[in-house]
Amino acid sequence: MMVGMELMRAFVLTAPEKFAVEEVPVPVAGPGEAVVEVARVGVCGTDFEFYTGAMAYLHSGHAAYPMRIGHEWCGTVTAVGAGTDPAWVGRRVMGDTMLGDGTCRLCLRGRRHVCEQRQEVGIRGGRPGALAERLAVPVSSLHHLPDDVDDVLGALVEPGGNAWRAARAAAVGPEDRALVLGPGTIGLLTAMFLRASGAEVHVLGVAPESLGFARDLGFEHAWTWDDLPELPFDAVVDASTGVDSPARALELVEPGGRIVGIGLAGEPSLIDTRSLVLKDVVAIGILSASPGLAPTIDAYARQLIDPRPLVAATVGLAGAGAVLAGERPPGAGAGPKIHVDPHI
C-alpha cells in the first residue's frame, strides 16, 4: 500500500461466516463516477445469503470472496470524476443497485437491470458495496433525495422500489382485495403501497411476532395458513421464500386476477401452468427496484407511505457481523430491518 494513501473502514466478508472491519483505500471517482459519503445502509436478505455462503452468485462465478456487501444505501456526494457535472457534489443521494453495460439491446431499451453483463453494487461483478465509509458508483445510477426523505427513508428506497413495482404489477385499487405472502421488509412495503392504492390488504405469515407487527402497522387482516379465510383475492403477491408459495398463490387468486412473484425460494418452486391458463391469470416476476426508484422517492416525500417503523435498530460497522449472524441488537424494535451507520 502506498505511503500517505487515504484509508477508510469497510466491512469485508472473507469467507462464509467470516468477516472483518478493515482499513481499505478510499475510492477515487473515475470518469463518470461519484464518491459518496455513506450515511445509512440496510441489511438485506441477499446479504445474509452471502454471509452464509448460500448466495447463488457465489456458485455461478458472478461473485467471490473477499467481498464488500451492502446495496440499500444513501449518502452525500463528496467528489465526482472527469466528465461529470460538479453540481452533484453536496447532494444527498441513493443509487440503483443494477449497473448495466449501457450498450446491449436490453440496456438501450431501458432494461439495464436485466443486462446479462451487469454489475450489481455489493452483489455481482466485483463492484464494492456500501458497508463502508465511502462508496464509488456511476453518476448515472444516482437519484437525488429531497429534504423530505431523511437518511432512514433514503436507505429504504431500494427495497421500496421493489415493493412499489410489485404493488403496481398487482394492479388493484378500491373495491379490490389483495393478499401478500410473507410479512418481511419487502412484503410489508408492498402491503403499504397496496393499501395506499385503496385496496383491502391481507397479509399471510408464519411467525406470530411478524404477524403481530403487521397488525401494529394497521394490517388487521393478518393470517397464518391455518386461519386464512376463504375469500376471493384479486391479486396475490408472493414475497416469501416458501417453495410452495407460488403454487398456493395461484390456488388463492381469483380467476382473471394476478399473481406477482418477488420472493425467491432456495430451490425450484413450481406452478401448474394448466391452472394459470384455465383461470386466465396474469403472472408477473419482479427482479429489481430499478424502474421503481423515482416513484418510491416521490411516494416517501409525499408521505404516501411511511416505512420508518420497519427499521428496528441502527448499528455501526462493528455490529454488522452479529446482525448477519442472526443476532438482534440490544434494544431493537419489532421491525424486520436493521440499518448500519458506517460512521458509528
N, C-alpha and C positions, 0 to 999 in steps of 0.2 A: 504494500500500500504506500502511496506517495506521501512523504512528509508534508504536513500542512493541509492535507485533504480534509474538507469539512465532513464531519460524521453526524449521523443521526441514529436513533434507536428504531429497531424494526423487530417484529415478531416473525420468527422463521421456523417453519416445520422442517425438520431434518430427516424424519422417517416416521412411520406410523407410531403415534402416541409419543413421539419425541419432538421436543421444541426447545427454543432458546430465544431470549431477547438479546439481539446482537447489535453491535455498533457497525453500521454499514455506511458507505459513501452516500452523501446527499445527492439525489438525482439532479442532473443538469438538463434543462429544456433543450431538446433538439429542434430542428426546423419543424414548424407547425405544432409544437408541443407547448404545454404549460406545466409548471411545477406548482403543486397545491399544498398548502399547509393544512393537514388533515385535522378536522375538528371532532368528528364522530364517525364510528364505523359500526355497522350492525353485524352480529354473528349470525350466520345463515346455516341452514341445513346442509348446504354444499360444503361449508367449512368443516362441519362435523365429519362429513364423509372423507374429506382429505385428512383429517386428524386420525381417523381410524384406519385409513388405507383402503376403504371400500369404494372410493370415487372411481367411476368407470374410466375417466380420462387417464388415471394412473396406469391402467392396464392396456389402454389403446395407444399410449405413447404421446398423447396430447399434453400431458403434464408429468412432471417428475420432481422428486425431492433433490435438493432442498428447494423450498418454495415459500413465497410470501403471499398469504391469502388476504381476503377482505375485498368485497366488491359493493357493499352497501355503504356509501360514504358521502360526506360533504366536507367542505372546507373553503379556504380563501386562496385565490391565485396569488403567488408571490413573484413569479417570473414567467416570461414567455420566450420562446426561441425565435430564430430568424424567420422572417416572412409572416409573422403573427401580429395581429392588432394589439398594440401595447395597452389599449383600453381595458383588456381583460384583467390586468394587474389590479389587485384590490377587490375584485368581485367575489362574492360568495357564490359557490357553485356546487353542483353534484355532477356525476358523469355516468354516461352509458357504459355498461359492462362490456357490450359486444362491439368489437372493433374489426369491421370487415376490411378486406384488402382494397376496397374502393374501385376496383377495376373489373370485377367479374360481372356476369349478367345479373345476378341477384343483387349485388350492391348498386348497380346502375339503375335497378328498378325499385330502390328504396328498401331492400330486404337484407341489409348488411348483417342483421342479427342471425341469419341462417347461411351466411357466406361459408363455404367449405374451408377457406383458408383463414378464417377469422382468428384473432386473438381474443381472449376474454380476461379482463382485468382480475388478477388474483386467482385465476382458474386455469386458463388454457394458453399454450403457446409461449410460456416463459415471461409473460407480462406481469411484473411485480404488482401485488395488491396493496390495499390501503391500511393494513395493520402496521403502520409506520408513521413517523412524524411528518414525512412528506411523500408525495406521490407525483410521478410524471405521467401524463396522459395526453393524447391528441386533443387540441383545442376543438376539433370538430365533434368530439364526444361530450363537450361540456354543455350544461344547462344552467342559466343564471337563476339564483334563488332570490326572490323578493324578500323584503324585511319581514313580511307576514309569515314567512316559512323559516322558523328557527332551526337550530342545529339538530334538535331531536327529530323534527319533521324532515329536515334535509336528508338525514340518513335513513329515513323511511320512504323516500321517493322511489328507490329502486324496487323494493318489494311491492310498494303501492302501484307501480306501473304494471307489474304482472297482474295484480288483482284487478286494476281498472280494466285491463284487456279481457280478463276472464268474465267480469261482470258485464262488460259491453257485448261480449260474444253470447252471453245468455239471453240478451235481447228481451228483457222483461221490463214491465212498468206497472203502473197502478192496475189493480184487479188481477194481476198475475201472482203466482206463488212459486218461490224458488227454494231449493234445498242445497246447502253447502255441506259436503262431506269433509270433515277434518277441521277442527277449530284451532289450528295453529295460526301463525302470523299471516300467511297468505290467505287461509280460509276466512279468518276474521276480517281482514282488509276487504276481501271480496264481498263478504256479508255486509260490510258497511257501505260499499258502493252500491250493492243491490238495494239496500234499504233506502239509500238516497234517491234511487230511481222510482221509489214509490211502491215497490213490490213487497208482498208479505214474505218475510225471510225466515227460514227454518235452518237450524244448524244441527248436524249429527256428529257425535264423537264417541269416545270410549271412556276416557278418564273423567271421573266426577269433578275433579278440580278444574279441568279445562271447560267443562260444560257450565260449572258454576261461574267461572269468569265470563263466559259468553253471556250468561243471564245478567251479570253485573253490568255488562255493556248495553243492556236493553234488549237482548235477543231472548225473549221469553219462551220462544219455541225452540228449546234445546233438548235434543233427544239422544238416546242410545238406540242400537239396533233392536233392542228388546221392547222399547216403548214407543217407537216411531208410529204415529197414527197413519191409518190408510187414507191418504189424501192425494188428490191429483197434483202433480208438480209440473209446471210449465217448463222449468229448466232445472237441471241438477248439475252442480259444479263439483267435480272430484278434486279436492285439494289435499287429499290424504296420500299415504304411502301404502295403503292396503292393496294387496294383489287382487283381491276380489271386488274392489270398489268400482272399477269401471263397468263390470257386468251388472253390479247392483244398481248403479246409476241408470243404466239402460232399462232395467226392470222397473224402476220407480218413475221414470219420466213419462208424462202424458203423451199419447200418440200425437204426432205433429210438433212435439216440443224439441228441446235442445239439450244435449249433454256437452259439458265443457271439461276437458282434461287439463289440469295444470300440475297435479301431483304425479310423482314417479315412484313406482314400486321397485324393490330391489331385484325383482325377477319379472319375466314377461307376464303382463296382465292382459287377459283375453276378453273379447266380447263376441257375441254371436251376431254376425252381420245379417243373418236372416231376420232377427228381431229388429235390427236397425232399419232394414228395408220395409218390413211389414208394418212397423209402427210409424214409418215416414219421419224418422228422427234425424235431425242435423247433429253431427258430432264434430267438435272443433278442438284442436290441440293448441295450447299456448306455451311457447318456449321461453320468451324473454319479455322484459319490460320495455324494450327499445321504443316501439311505437306509442307507448303509453306514458312516457316520462313527462312530456309537456302538459298533457291533460291532468296528470296527477299533481304536479306543482300548482296548477291553476285551482284544482279542487281543494288542496290544502290551504292555499292563500285565501280562497273564498269561504273557508270553513264549511265546505260541503260535507266533509267528514273530519273527525279529529282522532287520529290513531295514537296520540301520545300515551294513553293508558296501556298500550301494548308493551311499552318498554318497562321492564321490571327493575332494571338496575343499570348503572354505568360503572365500568371498571377501567383500570389502566392496562397498559401492555403487559405488565407483570401478572395481571389476573386473568389474561385471556386463555392461558393454558388450562387452568382449572375449569373455566366455563366450557371449553371444548371437551374436557373430560367428564362433563355432565354435572358439575357442582353448581349449585345455586349460590350466588354471592350473599354474604350476610345482609339481612335486612331487605332482600329482594322482594318486590311486589309479586302479584299473581300473574302478570303478563308473560307471554311466551318469548319476548325478545330481550336480549342483552346487548347493550351498546358498549363500545370501547372508546375512551378518550386517550389518544396516544401521548398526551402531554401530562397525564397524572400518574 
